[in-house]
Amino acid sequence: MREDLSPELAPKLAVELGLKPAEYDKVVEILGRTPSITELYMYSLMWSEHCSYKHSRKALRMFPTEGEHVLQGPGENAGVISVGDGWALAFKMESHNHPSAIEPYQGAATGVGGIIRDIFTMGARPIASLNSLRFGTLDKPRQRYLFEGAVAGIGGYGNCLGVPTVGGEVYFDEAYEGNCLINAMSLGLMREEKLTSATASGPGNLVLLIGSTTGRDGIGGASTLASQEFDEKAEDKRPSVQVGDPFEEKLLIEACLELLEEELLVGLGDLGAAGLTSSASEMASRGGVGLDIDVTKIPAREEAMKPFEFMVSESQERMLAVLVPENLEAAQAVCAKWGLRSTVIGTVTDTGRFVVREGDEIVADMPAATLAHDAPIYDPAMVRPAYLDEVQAFDPITGVDHPGCEYVLDDIVLALLASPNVCSRRWIWQQYDHQVMLNTVVLPGGDAAVLRIGDTGRGEMTGRGVAVSSDCNGRYCYLDPYVGAQIAFAEAARNVACSGGYPAAITDCLNFGNPEKPEVFWTFYEAIRGLSDACRAFGVPVISGNVSFYNESFGSPIYPTPTVGMVGVMEDVSKHCTVAFKNEGDVIFLLGETENEIGGSEYLKLAHGVVSGRPPALDLELEKAVQATVLAAIDAGIARSAHDCSEGGLAVTLAECCMAGDLGADIHLDDGLPAYASLFSETQSRIVVTTAPEDAERLVELALANAIPYSVIGTVGGDRFAVEDKVGVTLVQLREAWEPALERALAGK
């Protein structure tokens, strides 16, 4: 075989490529010989953490993956649920953290491109994107550069595609200074019968490469960039960052959807991490077949490329299709119509082997399934981190001096509204096209995005809708990963419910440090356990997702950040609800009850510089009941506004409702708590709801029927946000604090 390696050199190259010595030995055992250069590269990518999930796979089995809406669970490019009337929604979330930490614009842009390819590979037209972002604090120039570059990359790519970016979240904390997080989520719409699989089948069928040329960009991205910690050599990994072309991707969307509509393909997969190796081996393994590929047939954008470079390049905007020979002419005509290259690079075989040739010479020959599904599966050691004893022992109630006088509370309310973790995100979402396709019902800035279901281009609208939100509070997960992960789920579900959506399924992006460190893996395992328990309590399955490990630099991991992307279904999208106060005289209810819980809160960090204590407790049954109450109120048409309580507590929730509706509020709290707790506690399972006075009794009846605590806390009206003698600030003051804060921080002010 060409590219043979000596038994002495091969193990050294394997280690350089990220394979452990025992993993190299397993490759030798599978092949029965010393692997070639191309084979080593292919195994090193497919057996990397990023592609194989070798440290996480056992823990992920805790997730429930089936439910009444599920059409396709984990294992394909994206999960798919039924949303009624024969329509289906494909969605998934993935990370592009490490590339974005090296080159933020292209890292974030190609993250968007990659997740959108996962969507239309399933046969769905992409209809919306969201993003969940984490950076260090904005007082540091490097963090401002990363943040501005990532936002520009998301907008630059998504806007060119004509896919609206409708929501997301961003947090700033020192824990993310060495590793920013760029989690991209996308959704696509299809008819149920159009659901497509990335599976190769039919010996003698052709393998067609569609889209961009192949270069050396992105080589080793999954192994040397995404599956290792960062250190002082991080900048040396810049060549591993892919470069995107959104215009080419737009053409791919249209061409691939037409190919599927015309039933010209047997299977379709996208080339993401590990490039052609990943797509081809996974498609072959799913179908129980082999592939024979000739790299000399692959259109190249650079000269003298070696076989392994073709096989592991992560050049963007490329798709791999399998089709019967009789359909080749018609399929290539569709590609040509859209101005896309389409090249037959191989055939499907009945051998089960993945053979790679350079012309007449074989450079790799291995069982296809061993690449895709036979990576070693580990049981990492777990140790509860020692830091938890210290942070959980801290009592945030007695450990700091809390303010009580009015003018100080006013200042804290305004400071919270101006903090980067709470302030207006308008600067971000104004850079995104969030209304293209005309299906966006609720614009960014609310609890959840709301989208119509149907084809506006053909006038095939259903009246149905979906509500979508992404959420996670890394501080809570740092203080208690089990509870913190459950809160991420609960808040995502609460945001969806406040908008009128019934939680149906989630995707996730699980961001953690090095899983080979027992303390890190313990936090990962506990987060998975917590998220699984929350999913089961709500009857909401996990249908897709991503694990991103090695998010640490110089030995310091990020906060555990298990981000949840929640989709809720709406039978009548016209019954959606928003956060804005609507009318003078409306009655303000608090569903749920406030406790003195400020551990891990934004108030504790901002006013006292402390990230300690325990996160708020979460009663999943109470959470379900509170959400059921607000959904019933929305369905009955008596909820004029709804907004969940989260970062910053009740004070921030009410202030946001006031600003959104341009109406003040007169609030009276009778909870027996100190002022700081009443205003800034982040107790879970709380929603602020307003009703017309004549509907107040009906809301009380709903609360009683669901056995939840509630209170009438005030009325809407005026131009001030006033809480008894505790807080008194005008709407003008609220806006002056909240609206320009992000721009000021980016200006270094």
C-alpha positions in Angstrom: 0.0 0.0 0.0 1.2 3.5 -0.8 2.1 5.8 2.1 3.3 2.9 4.3 4.8 3.9 7.6 7.5 2.0 9.5 6.4 0.4 12.8 8.8 2.8 14.5 7.5 6.0 13.0 3.8 5.3 13.0 3.3 5.4 16.8 5.0 8.7 17.0 2.9 10.3 14.3 -0.2 8.8 16.0 0.6 10.7 19.2 1.2 13.9 17.4 -2.2 13.6 15.8 -3.9 13.1 19.2 -4.2 9.3 19.4 -3.3 7.8 22.7 -0.8 4.9 22.6 -3.5 2.4 23.5 -5.8 3.8 20.8 -3.0 3.4 18.2 -2.6 -0.2 19.3 -6.3 -0.8 18.7 -6.0 0.7 15.2 -3.1 -1.8 14.5 -5.3 -4.6 15.9 -8.2 -3.6 13.6 -6.1 -3.4 10.5 -3.7 -6.3 11.3 -0.8 -4.2 10.2 0.9 -0.8 10.6 -1.5 2.0 9.4 -0.7 4.3 6.5 -0.4 8.0 6.9 -3.9 8.6 5.5 -5.4 5.9 7.8 -3.7 7.5 10.8 -5.1 10.9 10.0 -8.6 9.4 9.4 -8.6 7.4 12.7 -7.2 10.4 14.7 -10.0 12.6 13.6 -12.8 10.1 13.9 -11.6 8.9 17.3 -11.0 12.4 18.6 -13.3 13.5 21.5 -15.0 16.0 19.1 -16.2 13.3 16.8 -16.4 10.1 18.9 -17.7 11.3 22.3 -15.5 8.7 23.8 -15.5 10.2 27.3 -19.2 11.3 27.3 -21.1 8.6 25.4 -22.0 6.5 28.4 -23.2 9.5 30.4 -25.3 10.7 27.5 -27.3 7.4 27.7 -29.1 8.9 30.7 -31.0 11.3 28.4 -34.6 10.4 27.5 -34.8 10.5 23.7 -38.4 9.5 22.9 -41.7 11.4 23.1 -45.0 12.1 21.4 -43.6 14.7 19.1 -40.3 12.9 18.2 -39.8 11.7 14.6 -36.0 11.5 14.7 -33.9 11.4 17.8 -30.1 11.5 18.4 -27.8 9.8 15.8 -28.5 11.8 12.7 -27.4 15.3 11.7 -30.3 16.9 13.6 -33.4 15.8 15.6 -36.9 16.2 14.2 -40.3 16.7 15.9 -43.8 16.8 14.5 -45.5 20.2 15.0 -48.9 19.3 13.6 -50.8 19.3 10.3 -48.0 17.1 8.7 -45.3 19.7 9.4 -42.0 18.8 11.1 -39.2 20.8 12.6 -35.6 19.8 12.5 -33.3 21.5 15.1 -29.9 21.1 16.7 -27.3 23.1 18.6 -23.5 22.8 18.3 -20.4 24.5 19.5 -17.7 26.3 17.6 -15.8 27.4 20.7 -12.2 26.7 19.9 -12.1 28.1 16.4 -13.8 31.3 17.6 -11.2 31.7 20.4 -8.5 31.7 17.7 -10.3 33.7 14.9 -13.7 35.0 16.1 -15.3 36.1 12.9 -14.7 33.0 10.8 -15.1 30.7 13.9 -18.6 32.0 14.6 -19.5 32.3 10.9 -18.6 28.7 10.1 -20.4 27.6 13.3 -23.6 29.1 11.8 -22.9 27.5 8.4 -22.2 24.1 9.9 -25.3 23.9 12.0 -27.5 25.1 9.1 -26.1 22.3 6.9 -27.1 19.8 9.6 -30.7 21.1 9.2 -31.1 21.0 5.4 -29.4 17.6 5.3 -32.5 16.3 7.0 -34.6 17.6 4.2 -35.7 20.8 6.1 -35.6 24.4 4.9 -33.7 26.4 7.5 -36.1 29.0 9.0 -34.3 30.4 12.0 -31.0 30.6 14.0 -30.2 31.3 17.6 -26.9 31.6 19.4 -25.7 31.2 23.0 -22.4 33.1 23.7 -20.0 33.5 26.6 -17.0 35.7 26.9 -14.7 37.2 29.5 -15.5 40.6 31.0 -15.6 43.5 28.5 -13.1 45.6 30.4 -10.4 43.7 28.6 -9.6 44.6 24.9 -9.1 41.0 23.9 -12.6 40.1 25.1 -14.1 43.0 23.2 -12.3 41.9 20.1 -13.6 38.3 20.5 -17.2 39.5 21.2 -17.4 42.0 18.4 -15.8 39.5 15.9 -18.1 36.7 16.8 -21.3 38.8 16.6 -20.1 40.2 13.2 -19.4 36.6 12.0 -22.9 35.4 13.0 -24.5 38.3 11.3 -22.2 38.3 8.3 -23.0 34.6 7.5 -26.6 34.4 8.5 -27.7 37.6 6.8 -26.2 36.5 3.5 -28.1 33.2 3.7 -31.5 34.8 4.2 -32.1 32.8 7.4 -33.2 35.1 10.3 -31.3 35.1 13.6 -34.2 35.4 16.0 -32.9 34.9 19.5 -30.1 33.8 21.8 -28.2 34.9 24.9 -24.8 36.2 26.0 -23.0 36.3 29.3 -19.7 37.8 30.4 -17.6 36.4 33.2 -14.0 36.0 34.0 -14.4 32.2 33.8 -14.7 32.4 30.0 -11.7 34.6 29.4 -9.4 31.9 28.1 -12.2 30.1 26.2 -15.2 31.9 24.7 -18.2 29.8 23.9 -20.0 30.1 20.6 -23.0 27.8 20.6 -25.1 27.9 17.4 -28.6 26.6 17.1 -30.7 26.3 13.9 -34.2 25.2 13.0 -35.7 24.0 9.8 -39.2 23.2 8.5 -40.3 20.3 6.3 -43.2 18.1 5.6 -43.0 14.9 7.7 -42.8 12.7 4.6 -39.6 14.5 3.4 -37.5 13.4 6.4 -34.1 12.4 5.0 -31.4 10.2 6.4 -27.6 10.6 5.9 -27.3 6.9 5.0 -25.4 5.3 2.1 -26.9 2.2 0.6 -27.1 0.2 -2.7 -23.8 -1.3 -3.9 -23.0 0.2 -7.3 -24.6 3.6 -6.4 -22.5 6.7 -6.9 -21.0 9.1 -4.3 -21.4 12.7 -5.4 -19.5 15.6 -3.9 -21.4 18.8 -4.2 -20.4 22.4 -3.5 -17.1 24.1 -2.8 -13.6 23.0 -3.7 -11.4 21.3 -1.1 -8.4 23.0 0.4 -6.1 22.8 3.4 -8.2 25.0 5.6 -9.5 23.4 8.8 -7.2 20.3 8.6 -7.1 18.8 12.1 -9.8 21.0 13.5 -11.6 18.3 15.3 -8.5 16.8 16.9 -5.8 19.4 17.3 -8.1 22.3 17.9 -11.4 21.1 19.3 -10.1 18.2 21.4 -7.3 19.8 23.3 -6.8 22.5 25.9 -5.5 25.9 25.0 -2.0 27.0 26.1 0.7 29.5 25.0 0.7 27.8 21.6 -3.0 28.5 20.9 -2.3 31.0 18.1 -0.3 28.4 16.3 -3.6 26.6 15.6 -4.9 29.5 13.5 -4.6 27.4 10.3 -7.1 24.9 11.7 -9.9 27.5 11.6 -12.2 27.0 8.6 -13.2 29.8 6.2 -16.8 30.2 5.2 -18.6 31.3 2.1 -22.3 32.1 2.8 -23.2 32.6 -0.8 -22.1 29.1 -1.7 -24.1 27.8 1.2 -27.2 29.5 0.0 -26.8 27.8 -3.3 -26.3 24.5 -1.5 -29.5 24.9 0.4 -31.6 25.5 -2.7 -29.9 22.8 -4.7 -30.0 20.1 -2.0 -33.7 20.8 -1.2 -34.5 20.6 -4.9 -32.6 17.3 -5.2 -34.5 15.9 -2.3 -37.9 17.2 -3.5 -37.3 15.6 -6.9 -36.3 12.3 -5.1 -33.0 12.1 -6.9 -30.9 11.1 -3.9 -30.6 7.9 -1.8 -28.8 9.8 1.1 -27.3 13.1 1.9 -24.7 14.2 4.5 -22.8 17.4 5.2 -19.0 17.7 5.5 -18.3 19.2 8.9 -15.8 18.1 11.5 -13.3 15.6 10.0 -14.6 16.5 6.6 -15.0 13.8 4.0 -13.8 11.1 6.4 -16.6 11.8 8.9 -19.4 12.2 6.4 -18.5 9.2 4.3 -17.7 6.7 7.1 -20.9 7.6 9.1 -23.1 7.3 6.0 -21.5 3.9 5.1 -21.7 2.6 8.7 -25.4 3.6 9.0 -26.1 1.7 5.8 -23.9 -1.3 6.5 -22.0 -0.8 3.2 -18.6 0.1 2.0 -17.2 3.0 0.0 -14.5 3.3 -2.6 -13.3 6.9 -3.1 -10.6 8.3 -5.4 -9.1 11.6 -4.1 -7.9 12.6 -7.6 -11.5 13.2 -8.5 -12.0 15.7 -5.7 -11.9 19.3 -7.0 -9.0 21.0 -5.2 -8.4 24.7 -4.5 -4.7 24.2 -3.7 -1.9 22.4 -5.6 -0.2 19.2 -4.6 -2.6 18.2 -1.9 -1.9 14.8 -0.4 -4.6 12.1 0.1 -4.9 12.6 3.8 -5.4 16.3 3.3 -8.4 15.6 1.0 -9.8 13.2 3.5 -9.6 15.3 6.6 -9.9 18.8 5.2 -12.7 20.8 6.8 -13.3 23.2 3.9 -16.8 24.5 4.2 -19.9 24.4 2.1 -19.6 20.8 0.9 -22.2 18.1 0.8 -21.9 14.3 0.1 -24.8 12.6 -1.7 -25.5 9.0 -2.7 -27.6 8.3 -5.8 -28.4 5.6 -8.3 -26.5 6.0 -11.6 -29.6 6.6 -13.6 -30.2 9.8 -11.6 -26.8 11.2 -12.1 -27.5 13.4 -15.1 -30.6 14.9 -13.6 -28.9 15.5 -10.3 -25.9 17.2 -11.9 -28.3 19.3 -14.0 -29.9 20.6 -10.7 -26.5 21.4 -9.3 -25.5 23.2 -12.5 -28.7 25.2 -12.4 -27.6 26.6 -9.1 -24.0 27.2 -10.2 -22.6 24.4 -8.1 -19.8 21.9 -8.8 -20.9 18.2 -8.6 -18.4 15.5 -9.0 -18.6 11.7 -8.7 -15.7 10.8 -6.4 -16.6 7.1 -5.7 -19.0 4.3 -5.4 -20.9 2.3 -2.8 -19.7 -1.3 -2.3 -20.9 -4.4 -0.5 -17.6 -5.0 1.3 -18.2 -2.8 4.4 -14.8 -1.4 3.9 -13.8 2.3 3.4 -11.2 2.3 0.6 -9.4 5.5 -0.4 -7.4 5.6 -3.7 -5.1 8.1 -5.3 -5.7 7.0 -8.9 -4.9 3.4 -9.1 -3.0 3.2 -5.8 -4.8 2.4 -2.5 -3.8 4.7 0.3 -6.3 3.6 3.0 -8.4 0.5 3.5 -10.3 -0.2 6.7 -13.7 -1.3 7.9 -16.0 1.7 7.6 -17.8 1.0 10.9 -14.6 1.1 12.9 -14.1 4.7 12.0 -17.6 5.9 12.8 -18.6 3.7 15.7 -15.7 1.7 17.1 -13.7 4.4 18.9 -12.8 3.4 22.4 -15.4 4.3 25.1 -14.0 5.5 28.4 -15.2 5.5 32.0 -13.4 8.6 33.3 -12.7 8.9 36.9 -15.0 11.2 38.9 -14.1 13.2 42.0 -16.3 15.9 43.6 -14.3 19.2 43.3 -12.9 20.5 46.5 -13.9 24.0 45.7 -17.5 23.2 46.2 -17.1 22.8 50.0 -15.8 26.3 50.2 -18.3 28.0 47.9 -21.3 26.2 49.2 -20.4 26.8 52.8 -20.5 30.6 52.3 -23.8 32.1 53.5 -24.7 35.0 51.2 -27.3 36.3 53.6 -25.0 36.8 56.5 -21.7 36.8 54.7 -22.0 40.4 53.3 -23.6 43.6 54.4 -26.8 44.2 52.5 -28.2 47.7 51.8 -31.6 48.8 53.0 -32.0 52.5 52.2 -34.0 53.7 49.3 -31.4 55.6 47.3 -28.9 52.7 47.5 -31.6 50.3 46.2 -32.3 52.7 43.3 -28.7 52.7 42.4 -28.5 48.9 42.6 -31.5 48.5 40.3 -30.0 50.9 37.8 -26.6 49.2 38.1 -28.1 45.8 37.5 -29.9 47.0 34.4 -26.6 48.4 33.2 -24.6 45.3 33.9 -23.4 43.4 30.8 -25.3 40.3 31.8 -28.6 42.1 32.0 -28.5 45.2 29.8 -30.2 45.5 26.4 -28.9 43.2 23.6 -30.2 45.5 20.9 -26.6 46.3 19.7 -26.3 42.6 19.0 -29.6 41.7 17.3 -29.7 44.9 15.2 -26.8 43.4 13.3 -28.9 40.4 12.5 -31.6 40.1 9.9 -34.4 38.7 12.2 -37.4 39.2 10.0 -36.5 37.8 6.6 -38.9 35.0 5.5 -41.7 36.9 7.3 -42.3 34.1 9.8 -40.9 35.9 12.9 -43.9 36.8 15.2 -42.0 37.9 18.3 -38.7 39.8 17.6 -35.5 39.4 19.7 -35.6 41.0 23.1 -38.4 38.9 24.7 -38.4 35.6 26.6 -38.5 33.4 23.5 -38.6 33.8 19.7 -42.0 32.9 18.2 -42.3 31.7 14.6 -45.2 30.9 12.3 -45.4 27.4 10.8 -46.0 27.1 7.1 -44.6 28.2 3.7 -45.2 31.9 3.3 -43.8 31.7 -0.2 -46.6 29.4 -1.3 -49.3 30.8 1.1 -49.5 27.5 2.9 -49.8 28.8 6.5 -51.3 26.7 9.3 -52.0 29.1 12.1 -49.6 27.0 14.2 -46.3 28.2 15.6 -43.2 27.4 17.7 -41.5 29.2 20.5 -37.8 28.8 20.9 -35.3 29.8 23.6 -31.7 28.9 24.7 -30.6 29.2 28.3 -28.0 28.4 30.8 -26.5 30.1 33.9 -22.9 29.0 34.3 -22.6 30.4 37.8 -25.4 28.2 39.0 -23.7 25.1 37.4 -20.4 26.1 39.0 -22.0 26.2 42.4 -24.0 23.0 41.9 -23.9 21.3 38.5 -26.9 19.1 39.2 -29.2 21.9 40.2 -27.7 24.4 37.7 -28.4 22.1 34.7 -32.0 21.7 35.9 -32.4 25.4 36.1 -31.1 25.8 32.6 -33.9 23.4 31.5 -36.5 25.1 33.6 -35.7 28.6 32.5 -35.7 27.6 28.8 -39.1 25.9 29.3 -40.4 28.9 31.3 -39.3 31.3 28.6 -41.1 29.2 26.0 -44.2 28.9 28.2 -44.3 32.7 28.8 -44.5 33.1 25.1 -47.4 30.6 24.8 -45.5 27.5 23.7 -45.9 24.0 25.2 -42.3 22.5 25.8 -41.9 19.7 23.3 -38.2 18.8 23.0 -34.7 20.1 23.5 -31.3 20.1 22.0 -28.2 20.9 24.1 -24.7 22.0 23.9 -22.7 20.7 26.8 -19.6 22.9 27.4 -17.0 21.7 29.9 -13.3 21.5 30.6 -11.0 18.6 30.2 -12.9 15.3 30.9 -9.7 13.5 31.7 -9.6 15.5 35.0 -11.8 13.7 37.6 -13.1 17.0 39.0 -14.3 18.2 35.6 -15.9 14.9 34.6 -17.8 14.9 37.9 -19.4 18.2 37.1 -20.2 16.9 33.6 -21.8 13.8 35.0 -23.8 15.6 37.6 -25.0 18.1 35.0 -26.2 15.3 32.7 -27.9 13.6 35.6 -29.7 16.9 36.5 -30.7 17.7 33.0 -32.0 14.1 32.5 -34.1 14.2 35.6 -35.6 17.5 34.5 -36.4 16.2 31.1 -38.2 13.2 32.6 -40.1 15.2 35.0 -41.5 17.4 32.2 -41.8 14.5 29.6 -39.5 16.5 27.3 -36.9 14.4 25.4 -33.4 15.3 24.1 -33.4 14.8 20.4 -30.0 16.2 19.4 -27.0 18.0 20.8 -23.3 18.4 21.1 -20.6 17.9 23.7 -17.7 20.4 23.8 -14.9 19.4 26.1 -11.4 20.8 26.7 -12.8 24.3 27.2 -9.9 25.4 29.4 -6.7 27.4 29.1 -3.6 27.1 31.1 -5.3 24.5 33.3 -8.3 26.6 34.2 -11.7 25.3 33.0 -14.7 27.4 32.1 -17.8 27.3 34.3 -19.8 24.1 33.5 -22.2 25.4 30.8 -24.8 22.9 29.7 -26.8 25.1 27.3 -30.4 24.1 26.6 -32.2 24.9 23.4 -35.9 24.4 24.0 -38.7 24.2 21.3 -42.3 24.6 22.3 -45.3 24.0 20.0 -48.3 26.4 19.6 -51.6 25.3 18.1 -52.6 28.9 17.6 -49.7 31.3 17.1 -52.0 34.3 17.4 -52.3 33.4 21.1 -48.6 34.3 21.8 -47.7 36.5 24.7 -45.0 39.1 25.2 -43.2 40.7 28.1 -44.5 44.3 27.6 -47.0 45.8 30.0 -50.0 46.7 27.8 -52.6 48.9 29.5 -52.9 51.4 32.3 -54.7 49.9 35.3 -53.8 46.2 34.5 -53.3 44.1 37.5 -49.8 42.7 38.1 -49.6 39.1 39.5 -46.5 37.2 40.7 -47.0 33.5 40.1 -44.8 31.6 42.5 -43.2 32.8 45.7 -40.0 34.7 46.4 -37.5 33.2 48.9 -34.3 34.7 50.2 -32.1 33.0 47.6 -29.2 35.1 46.3 -26.4 32.5 46.0 -24.9 32.8 42.6 -27.0 35.9 41.8 -26.2 38.8 39.6 -26.9 41.1 42.6 -24.3 39.2 44.7 -21.7 39.5 42.0 -22.3 43.1 41.1 -22.9 44.6 44.6 -20.4 42.4 46.5 -18.1 40.8 44.0 -19.0 37.3 45.2 -19.8 34.1 43.3 -20.6 31.7 46.2 -23.4 30.1 48.1 -25.9 27.7 46.6 -28.0 28.4 43.5 -31.7 28.8 44.0 -33.6 25.6 44.9 -35.8 24.1 42.1 -39.0 22.2 42.7 -39.7 20.6 39.3 -43.4 19.9 40.2 -43.9 23.5 41.3 -42.2 24.6 38.1 -44.5 22.5 36.0 -47.5 23.9 37.8 -46.5 27.5 37.4 -45.9 27.0 33.7 -49.2 25.2 33.3 -50.9 28.2 34.9 -49.4 30.8 32.6 -50.1 28.6 29.6 -53.7 28.3 30.6 -54.0 32.0 31.1 -52.5 32.7 27.7 -54.8 30.1 26.0 -57.8 31.7 27.8 -56.8 35.1 26.5 -56.5 36.7 30.0 -52.7 37.1 30.2 -51.9 40.5 28.7 -48.2 40.0 29.4 -45.9 37.4 30.9 -42.2 37.5 31.8 -40.2 35.1 33.8 -38.0 36.1 36.8 -34.3 35.2 36.2 -31.0 37.2 36.4 -31.5 40.3 38.6 -34.6 39.0 40.3 -38.1 40.6 40.4 -36.7 44.2 40.2 -35.1 43.5 36.8 -38.2 41.5 35.5 -40.6 44.4 36.3 -38.2 47.0 35.0 -38.0 45.1 31.7 -41.8 44.9 31.4 -42.1 48.6 32.1 -39.5 49.5 29.4 -41.0 47.1 26.8 -44.5 48.6 27.2 -43.4 52.2 27.9 -45.6 52.1 31.1 -44.6 52.4 34.7 -45.7 50.2 37.6 -46.7 50.8 41.3 -45.5 47.7 43.2 -46.3 46.6 46.8 -44.6 43.5 48.1 -45.8 41.7 51.2 -43.4 38.8 51.3 -41.8 39.4 54.7 -38.3 39.5 53.2 -35.5 42.1 53.4 -35.7 44.5 50.6 -32.6 43.2 48.8 -34.2 39.7 48.8 -37.6 40.9 47.6 -36.0 42.7 44.8 -33.0 40.8 43.7 -33.5 37.1 44.8 -33.3 34.8 41.8 -35.8 32.3 43.2 -37.0 29.9 40.4 -40.5 29.1 39.2 -41.7 32.7 39.2 -43.5 34.6 36.4 -44.9 38.1 36.4 -48.3 38.1 34.6 -50.7 41.1 34.0 -54.4 40.9 33.4 -57.3 43.3 32.9 -59.0 44.0 36.2 -62.1 42.1 35.2 -59.9 39.0 34.5 -58.0 39.0 37.7 -60.4 36.6 39.4 -60.1 34.1 36.6 -56.3 34.1 36.9 -56.7 33.5 40.7 -58.9 30.5 39.8 -56.2 29.1 37.5 -53.5 29.5 40.2 -55.7 27.8 42.7 -56.6 25.0 40.3 -52.8 24.3 39.8 -52.1 24.7 43.6 -49.4 27.3 43.1 -48.6 30.3 45.3 -49.5 33.7 43.9 -49.8 37.3 44.9 -51.2 40.5 43.5 -48.2 42.9 43.6 -49.3 46.1 41.9 -50.8 47.9 38.9 -49.6 49.1 35.6 -49.4 52.8 34.9 -47.6 56.1 35.1 -44.0 56.9 34.1 -42.2 55.5 37.1 -41.2 52.1 38.5 -42.0 52.4 42.2 -41.7 49.7 44.9 -43.3 51.2 48.1 -40.6 53.3 49.8 -37.8 51.0 48.5 -37.4 52.0 44.8 -38.5 55.0 42.8 -37.0 55.5 39.4 -38.5 56.9 36.2 -38.8 55.1 32.9 -36.2 57.6 31.5 -33.7 56.5 34.2 -34.4 52.9 33.5 -33.7 53.3 29.8 -30.6 55.5 30.3 -29.1 52.7 32.4 -30.3 49.7 30.3 -30.2 50.7 26.6 -26.7 52.0 26.0 -24.8 49.9 28.5 -23.4 47.4 26.1 -22.2 50.0 23.6 -20.5 51.8 26.5 -18.8 48.7 27.7 -17.5 48.0 24.1 -16.2 51.5 24.0 -14.2 50.8 27.2 -16.3 53.2 29.3 
